[in-house]
């Protein structure tokens, strides 16, 4: 007859730690997927605003600006 060895306190703590690590990995993966889905729902224009358009002055407008400013 073979008797099953009773786990020592250290072995049971290691087993508990390993199970907690696995739980954390599963929870992390679930949270990552949830976060990815939330990001996909966000519209691009909400994240990146449209660039400000700078009006390019004509040659005559630039000359007038230089003359009137001096």
The 8 nearest C-alpha neighbors of each residue, nearest first, counted from 0:
[[1, 2, 3, 4, 5, 6, 7, 10],
 [0, 2, 3, 4, 5, 6, 7, 10],
 [3, 1, 4, 0, 5, 6, 7, 10],
 [2, 4, 5, 1, 6, 0, 7, 10],
 [3, 5, 2, 6, 7, 1, 10, 11],
 [4, 6, 7, 3, 2, 8, 10, 11],
 [7, 5, 10, 11, 4, 8, 9, 3],
 [6, 8, 10, 9, 11, 5, 12, 4],
 [7, 9, 11, 10, 12, 6, 13, 5],
 [8, 10, 12, 7, 11, 13, 6, 14],
 [11, 9, 13, 7, 12, 8, 6, 14],
 [10, 12, 14, 8, 13, 9, 15, 6],
 [13, 11, 15, 9, 10, 14, 16, 8],
 [12, 14, 16, 10, 15, 11, 17, 9],
 [15, 13, 11, 17, 12, 16, 10, 18],
 [14, 16, 12, 18, 13, 17, 11, 19],
 [15, 17, 13, 19, 14, 18, 12, 20],
 [18, 16, 20, 14, 19, 15, 13, 21],
 [17, 19, 21, 15, 20, 16, 14, 22],
 [20, 18, 22, 16, 21, 17, 23, 15],
 [19, 21, 17, 23, 18, 22, 16, 24],
 [22, 20, 24, 18, 19, 23, 25, 17],
 [21, 23, 19, 25, 20, 24, 26, 18],
 [22, 24, 26, 20, 21, 25, 27, 19],
 [25, 23, 27, 21, 26, 22, 28, 20],
 [24, 26, 28, 22, 23, 27, 29, 21],
 [25, 27, 23, 29, 28, 24, 30, 22],
 [28, 26, 24, 30, 29, 25, 23, 31],
 [27, 29, 31, 25, 26, 30, 24, 32],
 [28, 30, 26, 32, 27, 31, 25, 33],
 [31, 29, 33, 27, 32, 28, 34, 26],
 [32, 30, 28, 34, 33, 29, 27, 35],
 [31, 33, 35, 29, 34, 30, 36, 28],
 [32, 34, 30, 36, 31, 35, 29, 37],
 [33, 35, 31, 37, 32, 36, 30, 38],
 [36, 34, 32, 38, 37, 33, 31, 39],
 [35, 37, 39, 33, 34, 38, 32, 40],
 [38, 36, 34, 40, 39, 35, 33, 41],
 [37, 39, 35, 40, 41, 36, 34, 42],
 [38, 40, 36, 37, 41, 35, 42, 34],
 [39, 41, 37, 38, 42, 36, 35, 43],
 [42, 40, 38, 39, 43, 37, 45, 46],
 [41, 43, 45, 44, 40, 46, 39, 38],
 [42, 44, 46, 45, 47, 41, 48, 39],
 [43, 45, 47, 46, 42, 48, 49, 41],
 [46, 44, 43, 42, 47, 48, 41, 49],
 [45, 47, 43, 44, 48, 42, 41, 49],
 [46, 48, 44, 45, 43, 49, 50, 42],
 [49, 47, 44, 50, 46, 45, 43, 51],
 [48, 50, 51, 47, 44, 52, 45, 46],
 [51, 49, 52, 48, 47, 53, 44, 46],
 [52, 50, 53, 49, 48, 54, 47, 55],
 [51, 53, 50, 54, 49, 55, 48, 56],
 [54, 52, 55, 51, 50, 56, 49, 57],
 [53, 55, 56, 52, 57, 51, 60, 61],
 [54, 56, 53, 57, 52, 61, 58, 60],
 [57, 55, 60, 61, 54, 58, 59, 53],
 [56, 58, 60, 59, 61, 55, 62, 54],
 [57, 59, 61, 60, 62, 56, 63, 55],
 [58, 60, 62, 57, 61, 63, 56, 64],
 [61, 59, 63, 57, 62, 58, 56, 64],
 [60, 62, 64, 58, 63, 59, 56, 65],
 [63, 61, 59, 65, 64, 60, 66, 58],
 [64, 62, 66, 60, 61, 65, 67, 59],
 [63, 65, 61, 67, 62, 66, 68, 60],
 [66, 64, 62, 68, 63, 67, 61, 69],
 [67, 65, 63, 64, 68, 69, 62, 61],
 [66, 68, 64, 65, 69, 63, 62, 61],
 [67, 69, 65, 66, 64, 63, 62, 61],
 [68, 67, 66, 65, 64, 63, 62, 61]]
